[in-house]
């Protein structure tokens, strides 16, 4: 018995889909590009892809300002935010923030040594990438970057995004009695 459903047959309520996707906890990053018009955006659609060659991906809405900046720059950086950097995530998610270099005035950052893209100070890890490939993904583009540099900077907990809210890790009791 064939129970497969064709793509054209599927009916998915966007609000229900958003709620279902929100059940998956993700880390939170800031994706940046450098150059004459630096830009940053908060993203939780980030993951490692490959060790050989070293690749990662970020997904960017086609309508986002970052989309055109990333394509034009040909390189980008990713900063993985620490638990105490929720304010940074909120800043780069705010569509009312200034554009260009001014959006970085309220955060500590340093230029990536290979791309010049801003790297957020205090981040748990940072990556600099050359744009390797891009793929259509519905209303987003999947940008795959080839790693130029990777640094693990701190051993703290990460800020998380779950059920539409920023969260922090709460350690569970180990069950070990001392």
N, C-alpha and C positions, 0 to 999 in steps of 0.2 A: 504494500500500500504506500503510495507516494503522498507524503504530508507536507512536502516543501511548499513554501509560499514564494511566489515571484515578487520581485521588488515592486512592480506595478500594483500588486495585490495588497501590499502591506499598507495599513492605515495606522499612523502613529500620531498621537496627540502630542504636540511640541511641549506643552506644560508638563504632561506626565513623563515625557522623555527626560526633560530637564531634572525633574525630581528623582528619577531613577539614576541618572548619571551622578547626581549629587550624593548618592549613597557611597560613592567611591572616594575615599580620602586621598588627597593629592598634596604634594609639596607645593610651595609657592615660589616663583622665580620672578626676577625682573630681566626682561630681554631688552638689550640696548644696541644701538648702532651709533657709530661715531661720525666723524667728518664735519663738514661745514654746518650741518644741521643735525646735531645729535638728537636722538629720540629714545624714549624708554616706554615700556609697557609691562604691566603685571601679567603673568601668564602661569597657568597651572597645567597647560597642555604641553608638557616637556617630558622627554624620556631619553634614556640611552638607547642606541640602535645597534652598534657594533663595536667590537674591540679591534678588529682587523678588517678594513681600515677603521680607525676610531671615528665614530659618527654619533651624533645626537639629533633629535628633532624637536622643533617647536611648531605649534599650529597657530596661525594668525588669521583672523577674520579678514576677508577680502576688502571689507569696508573700513577697516582700522587704518589710522594714520601710519602705524608701524609697517603695514604691508608695503606701501610704496617706498618707504625709507629703506627697508631691508633689501628689497629688490635693487634699488639704486646703489646701496652701499656695497653689496656683494659679500659682506662679512657682518658678523654680529657677535654679541657676547651674552652670556647668561650668568646671573648671580642667583644662587640658591639661598633664600632668606632664612635667617635664624628666627627662633621663637619670639625674640624681643624686637623684631623688625616688621610687625604688622603695620605700623604707621607708614613704612616705606611701600609696602604692598598697596595700601589704601591710596597713597599719593599717586602712584603710577597707574592706578585703576581709575582715577578721577578725571573725567573728560573735561573738567573745568580748569585743570592745571595749565600753567603757561606752556607753550610749545617751544621747541628749540633748546638752546643751552640753559635758559632760565628755569626749566623744569628740574634741573639738577642742583639749583641753588640751595634747596632745603635738605639735601642729603649729602653725606660724606661719600666721596667716590674718588677713584683714581683712573686714569686712562689705561686701557689694556696696552701692553707694550707691543703687541703685534697688530692689533686692529685699531687702536685708539678709541675703541668703544668704551663707554663708562662701565666700570666695575664697582659695585656697591661695597663700601667698607663695612666690615662686620659680617658679611655674608659667610655662610658655611663653606661654600665652594664657588669657584668661578671657572668659566670656560670661554675661550675665544675660538671662533669658528670662521672658516671660509664657507660661503654658500656652495654646497656641493650639488644638490638637486632640489627641485620643488615639484610637488604633485598636487593636482586638484583634489580637494576633499570636501565636496559640497560647497557650503558657504565659507569655508576656510581654505587656506593653502598650507600644505605640510611642507615646511622648509627643513631640509636635512643639511646639517652642517658638518664639515670635516674638521675635526679638532686640530687647532693650532697650538693651544695650551690648555692645561687643566690643573687646577690647584685646589686641594682640600685645605681649607684655612682654619677651621675651628671644629671642636668636638661637641658643640652644644646641640640642643634639640632644634628641630626645624619648625617653622610656622606651617600649619596645615590648613587645608580648606575642605570642609565636610558639611553637607546639608546646607550649603549656601552661606556658611559662616566660617570665619577664621577660628582656628582651634590651636591648642597646644597639647603636647603629649603629656599624659598623666601616667607616671610609672605604676604598673600593677604590682601588688605585693608578690614577692618571690616565693612565699610559702616556706622559706627556709627559716627555721627557728635557731637562734644563736644562744 
